[in-house]
Amino acid sequence: MVWKTTIQHLLRRAAPALRPDPALAKEMRARLEAAAAQRLGRALSIRHVAAGSCNGCELELRATQTLIYDLTQYGLSFVASPRHADILLVTGVSTRNMAQALREARAAMPDPALVVAVGDCAVDGGVFKGSPVVLGGTKALVPVDLVIAGCPPNPAEIIAGLVTLVEAHDTKMPPKPKILPGMA
Amino acid sequence: MIRELSAAEWQAKQGRFVALWTDQNFAYALYHPGELVFVALEQGGYPALAHKGAGWFMRLARDLNGHVARGFEAAPPAIDHGAAPDGTSPWPNFARHPEEGAHQVAVGPVHAGIIEPGHFRFDVKGEQVLRLTARLGYEHKGILALMRGKSPSHAARFAARVSGDATVAHSLAFAHAAEQAAGLTPPPRAVHLRAIMAELERLANHTSDVGAMAGDAGFAFLDARFALLREWLCQAAQAGFGHRLMMDRVVPGGVADDLADGGREAILAALSAIEAELPSLRRVFEDYASLQDRVVGTGLVPPDLAEAYAAGGYVGRASGQRGDARLSPGYAPYETFALYVPVEQAGDVAARIKVRLEEMPESIRLVREFLASLPDGALCLAPEPATGMGLGVAESFRGPVWYWLRLDAGQIADIFIADASTLHWPLLEYAATTSILADFPLINKSMNGSYAGVDL
C-alpha cells in the first residue's frame, strides 16, 4: 500500500509547495553562520515556558517548526528540558501562579544562557497589564536579553528575532575555543 | 429564558448542566440549550449542585468571589494556589492511591513540548494509570475582573485573548452576549464574515491537532503535512482578514473590517489545496496498523459519562453526544446551510480523530457557501450604551463557548465565561485511567482542553 499511496501522492499533488522567501532565508542563514558558527558552534537549543499566555503565541511558535519556516535549518531547535537549553523562550504575562516555575526553569539552565520574551504579554503584560495577579511580563521574574513583540508575532518575526539575538551577543557568550584543551 | 428559583428548586433542577457562577447577589446556573436559573445568595453562599460538571465552577466561584457552595466545602481550590506576592506557593497534598504498589508521577507545570502550563499528578501501578488529578490555574490572569467596568467594545480585546486558538469563537460568543444585552442585531454581511472566520479557525485547529496526534503516535510525516495545511489557512486568514489567527476581527455590533481585496481568492485557493491533500492523509490514518494500534481503544470516554458532563465538541460527539451550539441553541447564519454534524460512539482517541477529520470537509463546504452568498451592506453597528443582561454562545472547534454579562449604562457590570474545556478536563482525568501513562500525551492532545480558557 505504501508504494500505491506514494504514486498517488506524486500524481495528484495539485498545490505548488509553499517555500520560505528564498532571499530572506538566505540572508538569515548567512547572518547566522557569521555569528553562531564561531560563537556557539551552531547548536542553539531553546526551552519554551508558557507563563500565562492565551496560547496564541504557542501556535506561532509551533508554526516555526513547519516545512515552510523550518527553524532547524538555522541551527535552532526546541528541547524538552531547561537542562539542555541555551535559550529560555518565555511567552505570557508572568502570572503569579507561574512565577516559581519560571524562576526554577531559568535556574535549571546551564550558564551562559539567554532569555527571550515572545509576544506582547511577555514584553510587559500586554492587554492584561495592571491585573493584580499579573506580574508584568518576563522581565518581572528573570533578566531578559531580547523581546519579540507582536500579538502574536508571526513565525518569520520570531525566527528573525532569534537570529538577531545570536548575532548580538558576542560578549555574553564566549567564543568556543578552536582547539580543545589537550588536543593541541 | 431566565427565572429565579428557591433553594430547593435550585438543587432539584434537572437538565444538561453547562455552567455555574456567582455575582454579588445571586448564584446562576446555565442549562442546555440556554436556560438560565438563579438563586439568591445567603450569607455568601448557595446550595451546592450535584451535577457532575458543577465541581470546577463551584471551586472557581469560591476562588474568585469567596462564595461557598454549601455541601461542597471540602473541595480543593480551582485556580487559587495560595501564592505569596512573590509567586512562591506551597504544594497541595495529593493523597496517595490506596492500592498496594501504587506510586505517584508528577508532571508540570512546565511540560516537554510547546504547550500551556498545568500540573498533572498520576497515581500509577506499573504502566497503568490508576488516577489522574489535574491542577490548573497557572495561567490565571484575572480576565473577568479586567473586563468589568469596560464597554463591550473595549472589553472585546480580552475576550479575543481568553484562548488564542479559539479567538474567533470567544469573540463571537462575547459579541452575541453583548448584542443581546444591548438589543442589537449585527448586519447580515458581518454575520457571514464571522461565520467564515469561525469555520477557518475550526479547520486550522482540526488540521494541526490531528497532525499533532499522529506526531505523538510516531508519524512525523502526517504531522508535517497537517501542519502545512494549517499554515496555508493562517496565510489565507492573513490575506483575507489581516491577522493569521483573525484576532480582534469579531467585535460587538459586527466585524472590525471587511474581507480584504484578494482575500476571497486566497481563502478559496487554500481550501482547494487542503481538499486535494486530505483524502491521501486520511488514508494513511486508516491504512497503517501501527497508527491504529495507538489510537483505537485509547483514552476512553464512555457515552454515559460524556452525557453526565454535557461534553461538547469532538469530545462529546466522539462519545455519542449530538450537541452542536451552531444548531442548538443555534445562531445565524447556520440555520439555512444544512449543517452536518458527525457523531461517533466509540469514545476513544480514534473516534475523536474521526470526528475531526469528518468536520474538515464540512467546514470547507460551509466557507465556500458563505463566500458565495456573502451579502452586501454594513459591517458594524455602534452599540448604544445599554442596560441589560445578555447570554451568548458560539461553537468553537472544541465545543460551545458561553458568555454571560450584565451591562449597566453601557459598561460591563459583571461577566462570566465558560469555555467548553471546563467540562472536558474531568473527562480527561477519567480517560487517562483507561490507558497506560505513555499514552497520556496522545489522550491529552485528543481532548485538547484549553488551559488559558479555564484559568481565566
Contacts between the chains, C-beta under 8 A, distances in Angstrom:
chain1	res1	chain2	res2	distance
A	1	B	287	5.4
A	5	B	280	6.4
A	5	B	283	6.3
A	5	B	284	6.7
A	5	B	287	7.3
A	8	B	280	6.2
A	9	B	280	5.5
A	12	B	276	6.7
A	12	B	280	7.2
A	13	B	276	7.8
A	14	B	272	7.3
A	14	B	273	6.7
A	14	B	276	4.1
A	14	B	277	7.9
A	15	B	232	7.8
A	15	B	269	8.0
A	15	B	272	7.5
A	15	B	273	3.6
A	15	B	276	6.3
A	15	B	277	7.2
A	18	B	228	7.6
A	18	B	231	7.2
A	18	B	232	7.1
A	18	B	235	7.6
A	48	B	114	5.0
A	49	B	110	5.5
A	49	B	117	7.6
A	50	B	114	7.9
A	50	B	115	7.0
A	50	B	116	5.0
A	50	B	117	5.3
A	50	B	139	7.5
A	51	B	117	7.2
A	52	B	138	7.3
A	52	B	139	4.8
A	52	B	140	7.7
A	52	B	141	5.7
A	52	B	452	7.9
A	53	B	116	7.1
A	53	B	139	7.1
A	53	B	164	7.2
A	53	B	452	6.7
A	54	B	161	4.3
A	54	B	162	6.6
A	54	B	163	6.1
A	54	B	164	3.9
A	54	B	167	7.6
A	54	B	452	5.0
A	55	B	116	5.4
A	55	B	163	6.2
A	55	B	164	4.6
A	55	B	165	5.4
A	55	B	450	6.7
A	55	B	451	7.2
A	55	B	452	5.3
A	56	B	161	7.2
A	56	B	164	2.6
A	56	B	165	7.2
A	56	B	167	6.7
A	56	B	245	5.7
A	56	B	247	6.9
A	57	B	164	7.3
A	58	B	114	5.3
A	58	B	115	6.7
A	58	B	116	6.6
A	58	B	164	7.7
A	59	B	164	6.4
A	59	B	165	6.0
A	59	B	208	7.8
A	59	B	245	6.8
A	60	B	244	7.3
A	61	B	114	5.0
A	62	B	114	5.3
A	62	B	208	7.3
A	62	B	227	7.4
A	63	B	227	7.4
A	63	B	230	7.5
A	63	B	231	6.2
A	63	B	234	6.9
A	65	B	227	7.5
A	66	B	224	7.3
A	66	B	227	4.5
A	66	B	228	6.0
A	66	B	230	7.8
A	66	B	231	5.3
A	67	B	224	5.7
A	67	B	227	7.2
A	67	B	228	5.3
A	67	B	231	8.0
A	68	B	228	6.9
A	68	B	231	5.4
A	78	B	113	7.9
A	78	B	114	6.3
A	80	B	112	3.8
A	80	B	113	7.3
A	81	B	112	7.3
A	82	B	110	7.7
A	92	B	139	6.9
A	93	B	141	5.8
A	95	B	138	6.6
A	95	B	139	6.0
A	95	B	140	5.8
A	95	B	141	5.9
A	96	B	81	7.9
A	96	B	83	4.8
A	96	B	85	7.5
A	96	B	87	5.2
A	96	B	140	7.8
A	97	B	79	7.4
A	97	B	81	4.8
A	97	B	83	5.7
A	97	B	87	7.4
A	97	B	89	7.2
A	97	B	137	5.6
A	97	B	138	4.8
A	97	B	139	7.6
A	97	B	140	5.7
A	98	B	87	7.5
A	98	B	109	6.7
A	98	B	117	5.9
A	98	B	138	5.1
A	98	B	139	7.3
A	99	B	83	7.1
A	99	B	86	6.8
A	99	B	87	2.3
A	99	B	88	7.4
A	100	B	83	7.7
A	100	B	87	5.1
A	100	B	88	5.3
A	100	B	89	6.5
A	101	B	109	4.9
A	101	B	110	5.5
A	101	B	117	6.8
A	101	B	138	7.3
A	103	B	87	7.5
A	105	B	110	5.5
A	126	B	161	7.8
A	127	B	146	7.9
A	127	B	157	5.2
A	127	B	158	6.4
A	127	B	161	6.2
A	128	B	141	4.7
A	128	B	142	7.5
A	128	B	143	7.4
A	128	B	146	6.5
A	128	B	158	7.8
A	128	B	161	7.7
A	130	B	146	7.5
A	131	B	141	5.7
A	131	B	142	3.9
A	131	B	143	7.9
A	131	B	145	6.8
A	131	B	146	5.5
A	132	B	142	6.4
A	133	B	140	5.8
A	133	B	141	6.4
A	133	B	142	4.8
A	134	B	141	5.5
A	134	B	142	6.8
A	135	B	87	7.0
A	141	B	87	7.4
A	151	B	161	7.9
A	151	B	247	6.8
A	152	B	164	7.1
A	152	B	245	7.2
A	154	B	238	7.9
A	154	B	244	6.0
